[in-house]
Amino acid sequence: MTWEQFIYFAVAAVLLWVVGAWGAWKGRAKMAYATTGTGLLVFFSFIVLMWISLERPPLRTMGETRLWYSFFLPLAGIIVYTRWKYKWILTFSTILALVFICVNLLKPEMHSKALMPALQSPWFAPHVIVYMFCYAVLGAATVMAIYLLFFKKKAVTAEELEITDNLVYVGLAFMTVGMLFGALWAKEAWGHYWNWDPKETWAAITWFAYLIYIHYRRLPNSNQRLALWCLIVAFVLLQMCWWGINYLPSAQATSVHTYNS
């Protein structure tokens, strides 16, 4: 399996996800489940075939992490749809997954079999995979916050805020698990659970940002708009943790997390 075949799997998966999103809006739950699930299987089959071809998890470069993010967005969407029946979530997940797929198609990256010793750990794959799922769920929460702040004309309802809160709860839970996996990986690779590497520092900042949102929302008479703005700021910090750190002078040649060069 080579990267050139990606477009065929991607087109098939996106078409299935579009049908699933349409089914959700029309109240056809069985269609939404069947087509979204089939699309996920098609997309995941490419990931598995790449994994076999590379003889390692496709998680090293930014292009490879975008591959997982494109997979987890519809997966998070169908989970949220199953739990809370939010009709818009499958449309959102499909559109955002398409954006990341297009980035990978327009900016393909070399996928070498080489894997540095630090990445040859059983904790590598679960750490990154859990984080990618967490990013997808928190991305959905951010879109909800943007909609409530800038596009909704009527007053924000308690149900809509509950949607946002539930997404953050799920996302932060997976982020916490991902950080724990990362600590175990760091202990095995470098002898310490936490080194205050630039990536780890931004991960801690991001984690505290979402924790602040949750605690602020629990306060009596908390300001709704301020809470939603906190959520947007937290997602900006998350982007800094994910890929922005690669452009920081402090991370150049010093960060043990700079793998995509």
C-alpha positions as CSV (number, residue, x, y, z in Angstrom):
1,M,0.0,0.0,0.0
2,T,1.3,3.4,-1.0
3,W,0.2,7.0,-0.3
4,E,-1.0,7.4,-3.9
5,Q,-3.9,5.0,-3.2
6,F,-5.2,7.2,-0.4
7,I,-7.4,9.3,-2.6
8,Y,-9.6,6.3,-3.6
9,F,-10.2,5.3,0.0
10,A,-10.8,8.9,1.0
11,V,-13.3,9.7,-1.7
12,A,-15.3,6.5,-0.9
13,A,-15.3,7.2,2.8
14,V,-16.3,10.9,2.5
15,L,-19.2,10.0,0.2
16,L,-20.5,7.5,2.7
17,W,-20.1,10.1,5.5
18,V,-22.0,12.7,3.5
19,V,-24.9,10.2,3.1
20,G,-24.7,9.5,6.8
21,A,-24.9,13.2,7.7
22,W,-27.9,13.6,5.4
23,G,-29.6,10.6,7.0
24,A,-29.1,12.2,10.5
25,W,-30.8,15.4,9.4
26,K,-33.7,13.5,7.9
27,G,-34.2,11.5,11.0
28,R,-33.1,8.2,9.3
29,A,-30.9,6.8,12.1
30,K,-30.3,3.4,10.5
31,M,-29.0,5.1,7.4
32,A,-26.8,7.4,9.4
33,Y,-25.3,4.5,11.4
34,A,-24.9,2.2,8.4
35,T,-23.2,4.6,6.0
36,T,-21.1,6.4,8.6
37,G,-19.9,3.0,10.0
38,T,-19.1,1.7,6.5
39,G,-17.2,4.9,5.7
40,L,-15.2,4.5,8.9
41,L,-14.3,0.9,7.9
42,V,-13.2,2.0,4.5
43,F,-11.0,4.7,5.9
44,F,-9.6,2.6,8.7
45,S,-8.7,-0.2,6.2
46,F,-6.3,2.3,4.5
47,I,-4.7,3.1,7.9
48,V,-4.3,-0.6,8.6
49,L,-2.8,-1.3,5.2
50,M,-0.4,1.7,5.6
51,W,0.5,0.3,9.0
52,I,1.4,-3.1,7.5
53,S,3.3,-1.4,4.6
54,L,5.3,0.9,6.8
55,E,5.8,-1.9,9.4
56,R,5.0,0.7,12.1
57,P,2.0,2.7,13.3
58,P,1.4,5.6,10.8
59,L,1.7,8.2,13.6
60,R,5.1,9.8,13.1
61,T,4.6,12.8,10.8
62,M,2.0,15.5,10.8
63,G,0.5,14.0,7.7
64,E,0.0,10.7,9.5
65,T,-1.6,12.3,12.5
66,R,-3.9,14.2,10.2
67,L,-4.9,10.8,8.8
68,W,-5.9,9.6,12.3
69,Y,-7.7,13.0,13.0
70,S,-9.7,12.5,9.8
71,F,-10.8,9.1,11.0
72,F,-11.6,10.1,14.6
73,L,-13.8,13.1,13.7
74,P,-16.6,11.0,12.1
75,L,-16.1,8.3,14.8
76,A,-16.5,11.0,17.5
77,G,-19.5,12.3,15.5
78,I,-21.3,9.0,15.4
79,I,-20.6,8.4,19.1
80,V,-22.0,11.8,20.0
81,Y,-25.0,11.2,17.7
82,T,-25.7,7.9,19.3
83,R,-25.5,9.3,22.9
84,W,-27.3,12.7,22.4
85,K,-28.9,12.5,18.9
86,Y,-27.4,15.9,17.9
87,K,-28.3,16.0,14.2
88,W,-25.6,18.6,13.3
89,I,-22.7,16.6,14.6
90,L,-22.3,14.3,11.6
91,T,-22.3,17.2,9.2
92,F,-19.6,19.0,11.3
93,S,-17.4,15.9,11.6
94,T,-17.7,15.2,7.8
95,I,-16.8,18.7,6.8
96,L,-13.8,19.0,9.2
97,A,-12.6,15.5,8.2
98,L,-12.8,16.6,4.6
99,V,-10.6,19.6,5.3
100,F,-7.9,17.4,6.8
101,I,-8.1,14.9,4.0
102,C,-7.7,17.7,1.5
103,V,-4.7,19.0,3.3
104,N,-3.1,15.5,3.1
105,L,-4.0,15.2,-0.6
106,L,-2.5,18.6,-1.4
107,K,0.5,18.3,0.8
108,P,1.6,14.7,0.8
109,E,4.5,13.7,3.1
110,M,7.1,11.1,2.8
111,H,6.3,8.1,4.9
112,S,9.5,6.4,5.8
113,K,9.7,3.0,7.6
114,A,12.4,4.5,9.9
115,L,11.4,5.0,13.5
116,M,13.6,6.6,16.0
117,P,14.3,4.5,19.2
118,A,12.2,6.6,21.4
119,L,9.1,5.9,19.2
120,Q,9.7,2.1,19.4
121,S,7.5,1.8,22.4
122,P,4.2,0.0,23.1
123,W,2.9,3.3,24.6
124,F,3.6,5.3,21.4
125,A,0.4,4.2,19.5
126,P,-2.1,4.4,22.3
127,H,-0.8,7.8,23.5
128,V,-1.1,9.4,20.1
129,I,-4.4,7.6,19.1
130,V,-6.1,8.7,22.3
131,Y,-5.0,12.2,21.9
132,M,-6.3,12.3,18.3
133,F,-9.7,11.2,19.5
134,C,-9.6,13.8,22.2
135,Y,-8.8,16.5,19.7
136,A,-11.7,15.5,17.6
137,V,-14.2,15.7,20.4
138,L,-12.9,19.0,21.7
139,G,-13.0,20.3,18.1
140,A,-16.7,19.6,18.1
141,A,-17.1,21.5,21.4
142,T,-15.3,24.5,19.9
143,V,-17.6,24.5,16.8
144,M,-20.6,24.5,19.2
145,A,-19.1,27.4,21.1
146,I,-18.5,29.4,17.9
147,Y,-22.0,28.8,16.8
148,L,-23.5,30.0,20.1
149,L,-21.3,33.1,20.2
150,F,-21.4,34.3,16.6
151,F,-24.2,32.6,14.6
152,K,-27.2,31.9,17.0
153,K,-29.6,34.8,16.9
154,K,-31.8,33.7,19.9
155,A,-30.7,33.3,23.5
156,V,-28.5,30.4,24.3
157,T,-30.5,27.6,26.0
158,A,-29.4,25.3,28.9
159,E,-29.6,22.3,26.6
160,E,-27.1,23.9,24.1
161,L,-24.7,24.6,27.0
162,E,-25.1,21.1,28.2
163,I,-24.1,19.8,24.7
164,T,-20.9,21.8,24.9
165,D,-20.2,20.7,28.5
166,N,-20.7,17.0,27.7
167,L,-18.3,17.3,24.7
168,V,-15.7,18.9,26.9
169,Y,-16.1,16.3,29.7
170,V,-15.5,13.5,27.2
171,G,-12.6,15.3,25.5
172,L,-10.8,16.2,28.7
173,A,-11.2,12.6,30.0
174,F,-9.5,11.2,26.9
175,M,-6.8,14.0,27.1
176,T,-6.1,12.9,30.7
177,V,-5.7,9.3,29.7
178,G,-3.5,10.4,26.8
179,M,-1.3,12.3,29.2
180,L,-1.0,9.3,31.5
181,F,0.0,7.1,28.5
182,G,2.6,9.8,27.6
183,A,4.0,9.8,31.1
184,L,4.5,6.0,31.0
185,W,6.0,6.3,27.6
186,A,8.4,9.0,28.8
187,K,9.5,6.9,31.8
188,E,10.3,4.0,29.5
189,A,12.1,6.1,26.8
190,W,13.9,8.8,28.9
191,G,13.8,7.6,32.5
192,H,11.4,10.4,33.7
193,Y,7.6,10.6,33.8
194,W,7.7,14.4,33.1
195,N,10.6,16.6,31.8
196,W,8.9,20.0,31.2
197,D,9.8,19.6,27.5
198,P,8.1,22.4,25.5
199,K,5.5,19.9,24.2
200,E,4.8,18.7,27.7
201,T,4.5,22.3,29.0
202,W,1.9,23.2,26.4
203,A,0.1,19.9,27.1
204,A,-0.2,20.9,30.8
205,I,-1.4,24.5,29.8
206,T,-4.0,23.0,27.6
207,W,-5.2,20.5,30.2
208,F,-5.5,23.3,32.8
209,A,-7.4,25.5,30.3
210,Y,-10.1,23.0,29.8
211,L,-10.2,22.3,33.6
212,I,-10.7,26.0,34.2
213,Y,-13.7,26.0,31.7
214,I,-15.3,23.0,33.6
215,H,-14.9,24.6,37.0
216,Y,-16.1,28.0,35.8
217,R,-19.2,26.5,34.3
218,R,-19.9,24.9,37.7
219,L,-20.0,28.2,39.5
220,P,-23.4,29.7,40.3
221,N,-24.4,32.4,37.8
222,S,-21.3,32.0,35.6
223,N,-21.3,34.2,32.5
224,Q,-22.2,32.1,29.5
225,R,-20.4,34.1,26.9
226,L,-17.2,34.3,28.9
227,A,-17.3,30.5,29.4
228,L,-17.7,30.0,25.6
229,W,-14.8,32.4,25.0
230,C,-12.7,30.3,27.4
231,L,-13.5,27.3,25.3
232,I,-12.2,28.9,22.1
233,V,-9.0,30.1,23.9
234,A,-8.5,26.6,25.2
235,F,-8.8,25.2,21.6
236,V,-6.2,27.7,20.4
237,L,-3.9,26.5,23.1
238,L,-4.6,22.9,22.0
239,Q,-3.5,23.8,18.4
240,M,-0.3,25.2,19.9
241,C,0.3,22.0,21.7
242,W,-0.5,19.8,18.7
243,W,1.5,21.5,15.9
244,G,2.3,25.1,16.8
245,I,5.2,24.0,19.1
246,N,7.1,22.8,16.0
247,Y,7.6,26.5,15.1
248,L,8.8,27.7,18.5
249,P,12.5,28.5,18.8
250,S,12.5,26.8,22.2
251,A,11.6,23.5,20.6
252,Q,14.1,23.5,17.8
253,A,16.8,20.9,18.4
254,T,15.8,20.6,22.1
255,S,12.3,19.1,22.1
256,V,12.2,15.3,22.2
257,H,8.7,15.6,20.7
258,T,9.8,17.1,17.4
259,Y,9.5,14.1,15.1
260,N,8.2,15.4,11.9
261,S,11.4,17.0,10.5
